[in-house]
């Protein structure tokens, strides 16, 4: 198994855990006042959407990504029905935050919809941010990767632009694993999406790479919506393409949906820079680090 593909998964999870404390705080001055420069894993404040979580745990995005990793590792590949069943089990007694896309998908499931039809119409990029385990499993099979990425994203976010964005970042990760720099990979894959807003978002993100990240992400939009998150991610991975830790820190300091951004930034830059780029103290403090490594080992043994 490509060690950088393993790093892509671990860095994606580390990015989510790192974002937990300040996640969905939009006031960047408040982030600085509460945490200072967020260089470590920190507890969420009592007012957080994740108030019952502790440093080193995942947000609800990371928890879903972990369920996907477990499914892929135990089944040896992506099986939509298995992921669907595990995902529903996660939320049957979930004590963390449940977002609107998840609520809508669960409601559709209760009304009899299966995984192909139950997905919400949410345009939040979060549904397309869970894909690192799929990039690892199908790093040598672009068509299988595309099919799995579409299916897992549609399951909760049945929205064309979210699905296309997930495909874009999956293909970008593949290009990076094949040796391209993140910036080159972004530029290489953008033309295939010329009939969507993606090509414009790519250009905006690349053109901003020399500007201050906090101000740039505030300008693009700090929210979960794909039109805001996408160019912000391009900005981060192009500005800090050789510094994974700084990329994730800057994303958190920029506020808003830093966890959604970090899942993708971690995947792309982990694929580029490998295991040594992931802060050791983040991995040491990540509550499910050993479980993630266990599943990565299972995947390395898959035929």
C-alpha positions as CSV (number, residue, x, y, z in Angstrom):
1,X,0.0,0.0,0.0
2,X,1.3,3.5,-0.9
3,X,2.4,5.0,2.4
4,X,1.3,8.5,1.2
5,X,-2.2,7.1,0.6
6,X,-2.2,6.0,4.3
7,X,-1.0,9.4,5.2
8,X,-3.8,11.0,3.3
9,X,-6.3,9.1,5.5
10,X,-4.6,9.8,8.8
11,X,-4.0,13.5,7.9
12,X,-7.7,13.8,6.9
13,X,-8.8,12.5,10.4
14,X,-6.1,14.6,12.1
15,X,-7.4,17.7,10.3
16,X,-11.0,17.0,11.6
17,X,-9.8,16.4,15.1
18,X,-7.7,19.6,15.0
19,X,-10.7,21.6,13.9
20,X,-13.0,20.3,16.7
21,X,-12.4,22.9,19.3
22,X,-13.0,26.0,17.1
23,X,-15.4,24.4,14.7
24,X,-18.2,26.7,13.5
25,X,-16.9,29.7,15.4
26,X,-17.2,32.4,12.7
27,X,-15.7,35.3,14.7
28,X,-12.0,34.9,14.1
29,X,-11.1,37.4,16.9
30,X,-13.0,35.1,19.3
31,X,-11.0,32.1,18.1
32,X,-7.8,34.0,18.9
33,X,-9.1,35.2,22.3
34,X,-10.3,31.7,23.3
35,X,-7.5,29.5,22.0
36,X,-4.7,31.7,20.8
37,X,-3.0,30.2,17.7
38,X,-4.5,26.7,17.5
39,X,-1.4,24.5,17.2
40,X,-2.7,21.6,19.2
41,X,-5.9,19.5,19.8
42,X,-8.2,21.5,22.0
43,X,-11.5,21.1,23.9
44,X,-14.5,22.8,22.4
45,X,-15.9,25.6,24.6
46,X,-19.2,25.0,26.5
47,X,-21.1,27.0,23.8
48,X,-19.9,24.8,21.0
49,X,-22.0,22.5,18.8
50,X,-19.6,19.8,20.1
51,X,-19.7,20.7,23.8
52,X,-19.8,17.1,24.9
53,X,-16.6,16.2,22.9
54,X,-13.1,16.4,24.2
55,X,-9.8,17.2,22.5
56,X,-8.7,14.4,20.2
57,X,-12.2,13.3,19.3
58,X,-13.8,13.8,15.9
59,X,-16.6,16.1,14.8
60,X,-19.7,14.5,13.3
61,X,-18.0,14.7,10.0
62,X,-15.0,12.7,11.2
63,X,-17.3,10.2,12.9
64,X,-19.0,9.5,9.6
65,X,-15.7,9.2,7.8
66,X,-14.6,6.7,10.4
67,X,-17.7,4.6,9.8
68,X,-16.9,4.6,6.1
69,X,-13.3,3.5,6.8
70,X,-14.5,0.7,9.0
71,X,-17.0,-0.5,6.3
72,X,-14.3,-0.4,3.5
73,X,-11.7,-2.1,5.7
74,X,-14.0,-4.9,6.9
75,X,-15.6,-5.5,3.6
76,X,-12.4,-5.1,1.5
77,X,-14.0,-2.4,-0.6
78,X,-16.9,0.0,-0.8
79,X,-20.4,-1.5,-0.4
80,X,-23.1,1.1,-0.3
81,X,-25.6,-1.0,1.6
82,X,-23.0,-1.8,4.3
83,X,-22.0,1.8,4.7
84,X,-25.7,2.8,4.8
85,X,-26.5,0.4,7.6
86,X,-23.4,1.4,9.6
87,X,-24.2,5.1,9.1
88,X,-27.7,4.6,10.3
89,X,-26.5,2.7,13.3
90,X,-24.1,5.6,14.2
91,X,-27.0,8.0,14.4
92,X,-29.4,5.7,16.1
93,X,-27.9,6.6,19.5
94,X,-25.6,9.5,18.6
95,X,-24.6,11.9,21.3
96,X,-22.9,14.5,19.1
97,X,-24.2,17.1,16.8
98,X,-26.6,16.1,14.0
99,X,-26.7,18.5,11.1
100,X,-29.6,19.3,8.8
101,X,-28.4,17.1,5.9
102,X,-28.2,14.1,8.3
103,X,-31.6,14.8,9.8
104,X,-33.2,15.0,6.3
105,X,-31.5,11.8,5.2
106,X,-32.6,9.9,8.3
107,X,-36.1,11.2,7.9
108,X,-36.2,10.0,4.3
109,X,-34.9,6.6,5.5
110,X,-37.7,6.3,8.0
111,X,-40.1,7.0,5.2
112,X,-38.8,4.0,3.3
113,X,-36.0,5.5,1.0
114,X,-32.9,3.5,0.5
115,X,-29.3,4.8,0.2
116,X,-29.7,5.7,-3.5
117,X,-32.7,8.0,-2.9
118,X,-32.5,9.1,0.8
119,X,-29.9,11.8,0.5
120,X,-30.8,15.4,1.3
121,X,-30.5,18.2,-1.3
122,X,-28.0,20.0,0.9
123,X,-25.2,21.9,-0.9
124,X,-22.8,21.5,2.1
125,X,-19.5,20.2,1.0
126,X,-19.3,18.0,4.1
127,X,-20.8,15.0,2.3
128,X,-18.0,15.1,-0.2
129,X,-15.3,15.5,2.4
130,X,-15.5,11.9,3.8
131,X,-13.7,10.4,0.8
132,X,-10.1,9.7,2.0
133,X,-10.8,6.0,2.8
134,X,-12.0,5.6,-0.8
135,X,-9.0,7.3,-2.3
136,X,-6.8,4.9,-0.3
137,X,-8.8,1.8,-1.4
138,X,-9.1,2.7,-5.1
139,X,-5.9,4.6,-5.7
140,X,-5.2,2.2,-8.6
141,X,-8.7,2.2,-10.1
142,X,-10.0,5.5,-11.1
143,X,-13.4,4.2,-12.4
144,X,-14.1,2.3,-9.2
145,X,-13.1,5.4,-7.1
146,X,-15.4,7.6,-9.1
147,X,-18.3,5.1,-8.6
148,X,-17.7,4.8,-4.9
149,X,-17.3,8.6,-4.4
150,X,-20.5,9.3,-6.2
151,X,-22.5,6.7,-4.2
152,X,-21.2,7.7,-0.8
153,X,-21.7,11.4,-1.4
154,X,-25.2,11.0,-2.9
155,X,-26.2,8.9,0.1
156,X,-26.5,12.0,2.3
157,X,-26.0,14.9,-0.2
158,X,-27.9,14.2,-3.4
159,X,-26.7,17.5,-4.9
160,X,-25.0,17.7,-8.3
161,X,-22.4,20.2,-7.3
162,X,-21.5,18.5,-4.1
163,X,-21.0,15.2,-6.0
164,X,-18.9,16.9,-8.7
165,X,-16.8,18.6,-6.1
166,X,-16.2,15.3,-4.3
167,X,-15.1,13.8,-7.6
168,X,-12.8,16.7,-8.3
169,X,-11.0,16.3,-5.0
170,X,-10.8,12.6,-5.4
171,X,-9.1,13.0,-8.8
172,X,-6.8,15.7,-7.4
173,X,-5.7,13.3,-4.6
174,X,-5.0,10.6,-7.2
175,X,-2.9,13.0,-9.2
176,X,-0.9,13.9,-6.1
177,X,-0.4,10.3,-5.2
178,X,1.0,9.8,-8.8
179,X,3.5,12.5,-8.1
180,X,2.0,15.9,-9.1
181,X,2.2,18.8,-6.7
182,X,-1.2,19.9,-5.2
183,X,-1.2,23.0,-7.3
184,X,-0.4,21.2,-10.5
185,X,-3.0,18.5,-9.7
186,X,-5.7,21.1,-9.2
187,X,-4.8,22.8,-12.5
188,X,-4.7,19.4,-14.4
189,X,-8.1,18.3,-13.2
190,X,-10.0,21.5,-13.5
191,X,-10.7,21.3,-17.3
192,X,-12.8,18.2,-16.8
193,X,-15.2,20.3,-14.8
194,X,-15.4,23.3,-17.1
195,X,-19.2,23.0,-17.4
196,X,-19.6,23.5,-13.6
197,X,-18.7,26.4,-11.3
198,X,-15.7,24.3,-10.2
199,X,-13.3,25.7,-12.9
200,X,-14.1,29.2,-11.7
201,X,-13.6,28.3,-8.0
202,X,-10.3,26.7,-8.9
203,X,-9.1,29.8,-10.6
204,X,-10.3,32.1,-7.7
205,X,-8.5,29.9,-5.2
206,X,-5.3,29.7,-7.1
207,X,-5.3,33.4,-7.8
208,X,-5.6,34.1,-4.0
209,X,-2.7,32.0,-2.9
210,X,-0.5,34.9,-2.0
211,X,-3.1,36.6,0.1
212,X,-3.8,36.3,3.9
213,X,-5.8,33.2,4.5
214,X,-8.1,34.5,7.3
215,X,-9.1,37.5,5.1
216,X,-9.4,35.4,2.0
217,X,-11.6,32.7,3.5
218,X,-13.7,35.4,5.0
219,X,-14.1,36.9,1.5
220,X,-14.9,33.5,-0.1
221,X,-17.2,32.6,2.7
222,X,-16.6,30.6,5.9
223,X,-19.7,28.4,5.7
224,X,-20.3,24.8,4.8
225,X,-21.8,25.7,1.4
226,X,-19.8,24.3,-1.5
227,X,-19.5,27.7,-3.2
228,X,-17.7,29.0,-0.1
229,X,-15.7,26.0,1.0
230,X,-14.4,25.0,-2.4
231,X,-12.3,28.0,-3.3
232,X,-11.2,28.3,0.3
233,X,-9.8,24.8,0.1
234,X,-8.0,25.5,-3.2
235,X,-6.5,28.6,-1.6
236,X,-5.2,26.6,1.4
237,X,-3.7,23.7,-0.5
238,X,-2.0,26.0,-3.0
239,X,-0.7,28.5,-0.5
240,X,0.6,25.9,2.0
241,X,1.3,22.9,-0.3
242,X,4.5,22.1,1.4
243,X,3.4,22.7,5.0
244,X,0.5,20.5,6.1
245,X,0.4,21.7,9.7
246,X,0.3,25.4,8.8
247,X,-2.4,24.7,6.2
248,X,-4.6,23.1,8.8
249,X,-3.9,25.8,11.4
250,X,-4.7,28.6,9.0
251,X,-8.0,26.9,8.0
252,X,-9.0,26.7,11.7
253,X,-7.9,30.3,12.4
254,X,-10.1,31.4,9.5
255,X,-13.2,30.1,11.3
256,X,-16.5,28.7,10.1
257,X,-16.6,25.2,8.8
258,X,-12.9,24.4,9.4
259,X,-13.6,20.7,9.9
260,X,-15.1,20.2,6.4
261,X,-12.2,22.1,4.9
262,X,-9.6,20.2,7.0
263,X,-10.8,16.8,6.0
264,X,-10.0,17.6,2.3
265,X,-6.9,19.7,3.0
266,X,-5.5,16.9,5.1
267,X,-6.2,14.3,2.5
268,X,-4.6,16.3,-0.3
269,X,-1.5,17.5,1.6
270,X,-1.1,14.1,3.4
271,X,-1.0,12.5,-0.1
272,X,1.6,15.0,-1.1
273,X,3.9,15.2,2.0
274,X,3.4,11.8,3.7
275,X,3.4,10.7,7.3
276,X,6.3,12.9,8.5
277,X,4.2,16.0,7.8
278,X,1.5,15.1,10.3
279,X,2.2,16.5,13.7
280,X,3.1,13.7,16.0
281,X,1.3,15.2,19.0
282,X,-1.9,15.4,16.9
283,X,-1.8,11.7,16.1
284,X,-0.8,10.9,19.7
285,X,-3.8,12.8,21.0
286,X,-6.3,11.5,18.5
287,X,-8.6,9.2,20.4
288,X,-9.2,6.8,17.5
289,X,-5.7,6.8,16.0
290,X,-5.1,3.1,16.8
291,X,-8.5,2.1,15.4
292,X,-7.7,4.1,12.2
293,X,-4.3,2.4,11.9
294,X,-6.0,-1.0,12.5
295,X,-8.3,-0.4,9.6
296,X,-5.5,0.8,7.4
297,X,-3.7,-2.4,8.1
298,X,-6.7,-4.4,7.2
299,X,-6.9,-2.6,3.9
300,X,-3.2,-3.3,3.2
301,X,-4.1,-7.0,3.4
302,X,-7.1,-6.7,1.1
303,X,-6.7,-8.5,-2.2
